[in-house]
Amino acid sequence: MAVGKEIRGKIKSVENTKKITKAMEMVAASKMRKAQDRMRAARPYAEKVRNIATDLGQANPEYMHPFMKLHDANRAGLIVVTTDKGLCGGMNTNVLRAVTARLRELEAGGTAADAVAIGNKGLGFLNRIGARVVSQATHLGDTPHLDKLIGPVKALLDEYAKGKLNAVYIAYTRFINTMRQESVIETLLPLSHEKMRQETRESGGQHSWDYIYEPDARSVIDDLLRRYVEALVYQAVAENMASEQSARMVAMKAATDNAGNVIHELKLVYNKTRQAAITTELSEIVAGAAAV
């Protein structure tokens, strides 16, 4: 029964793995609800700040912030938001595939890229492909903190304000629902004029807003655009974390189900092997008795 003992060992090993994946599924489900609540709470603020910044871009104010200007440079910035841990299906693979495609587009157009990595997976990927990583933010935990995010991102914002970058993009995984997440790359800077016109058409208007600034345009616009960037970066990280927990829950559920199927198949093989061994022993006993 050496073969049977080996199969029992495999069954025990798969059962232990199943317990681990089931526990990880339960933990991910608990964290997913909190991450979704945090993400949904941040969405209205991010959308409202985006709309106000868009209106300012159409208002032709007397003060033009550097974030609202187009720069003629041969470098671009890319913020890559990924997870710190694995075991979340193909989520990181999808967003890194989109990042690779964007880097190839920039390279084909003669534009180099400076990258900021938020998350260990993205950092490791950018280092492997030889990208220029100017700053990073890892080990964010289960709750994103704005003070840990703005510091690394500020390296790209300062470069754009100086006119050394022609655009700043942010790549992350947008949360659609528990079973679906979407990898996206959005333009963070400059404010897209095409998107402004599109949002105006969708809102049913063709007008431009005119503002009265208090105390002055520079103070208001500087503070607003800083809030704008902070809101978009925080929202991207919150969406990515909600997507991470959802993807991990689905992946661990699939692993648990697969472990159950493997256990079932191994038990069938074990029972057949055990039955064959018993049949062989009975045949030997009957043959021995007949010989006597």
Secondary structure as GFF3:
##gff-version 3
##sequence-region A 1 292
A	DSSP	alpha_helix	2	58	.	.	.	ID=ss1
A	DSSP	three_ten_helix	66	68	.	.	.	ID=ss2
A	DSSP	beta_strand	75	81	.	.	.	ID=ss3
A	DSSP	alpha_helix	91	108	.	.	.	ID=ss4
A	DSSP	beta_strand	112	118	.	.	.	ID=ss5
A	DSSP	alpha_helix	120	128	.	.	.	ID=ss6
A	DSSP	beta_strand	132	137	.	.	.	ID=ss7
A	DSSP	alpha_helix	146	161	.	.	.	ID=ss8
A	DSSP	beta_strand	168	177	.	.	.	ID=ss9
A	DSSP	beta_strand	180	189	.	.	.	ID=ss10
A	DSSP	alpha_helix	193	202	.	.	.	ID=ss11
A	DSSP	alpha_helix	217	291	.	.	.	ID=ss12
###
